[in-house]
Amino acid sequence: GGEEIILEGPGILGRWHIAPKGLPQSFVSEREDNRALFPRGVDVVLVAGSRVMALPRTTVLSRKSEMEAN
């Protein structure tokens, strides 16, 4: 229900598209800053009811609009 985010990286076959609600507009850029700290940094777990998605710091996030620009 939110803005579409594209996930890529280790453990992800191809690309995954998600559209979570409630994330701040700066979420994707903050995650990119977090990835730059590797191996330090923070992993994120998104929870919605009984659904759980883990985003390790190695996951690359981008917005659909950014992908279309490239």
KAGIGI-V273297 format. One record per pair of residues at least 24 apart in sequence whose C-alpha atoms are under 10 Angstrom apart, sorted by the first residue. I is the first residue (numbers start at 1). J is the second residue. If there is no record, write none. Layout:
# KAGIGI-V273297
i=I j=J
i=I j=J
This chain:
# KAGIGI-V273297
i=3 j=63
i=3 j=64
i=3 j=65
i=4 j=62
i=4 j=63
i=4 j=64
i=4 j=65
i=5 j=61
i=5 j=62
i=5 j=63
i=5 j=64
i=5 j=65
i=5 j=66
i=5 j=67
i=6 j=59
i=6 j=60
i=6 j=61
i=6 j=62
i=6 j=63
i=6 j=64
i=6 j=65
i=6 j=66
i=6 j=67
i=7 j=55
i=7 j=59
i=7 j=60
i=7 j=61
i=7 j=62
i=7 j=63
i=8 j=58
i=8 j=59
i=8 j=60
i=8 j=61
i=8 j=62
i=9 j=56
i=9 j=57
i=9 j=58
i=9 j=59
i=9 j=60
i=9 j=61
i=10 j=56
i=10 j=58
i=10 j=59
i=10 j=60
i=11 j=56
i=11 j=58
i=11 j=59
i=12 j=59
i=15 j=60
i=15 j=61
i=16 j=61
i=17 j=61
i=17 j=62
i=17 j=63
i=17 j=64
i=18 j=63
i=19 j=63
i=20 j=46
i=20 j=47
i=20 j=48
i=21 j=48
i=27 j=61
i=27 j=62
i=28 j=60
i=28 j=61
i=28 j=62
i=28 j=63
i=29 j=61
i=29 j=62
i=29 j=63
i=31 j=55
i=31 j=56
i=31 j=57
i=31 j=58
i=31 j=59
i=31 j=60
i=31 j=61
i=31 j=62
i=32 j=57
i=32 j=58
i=32 j=59
i=32 j=60
i=32 j=61
i=32 j=62
i=33 j=57
i=34 j=58
i=35 j=59
i=35 j=60
i=35 j=61
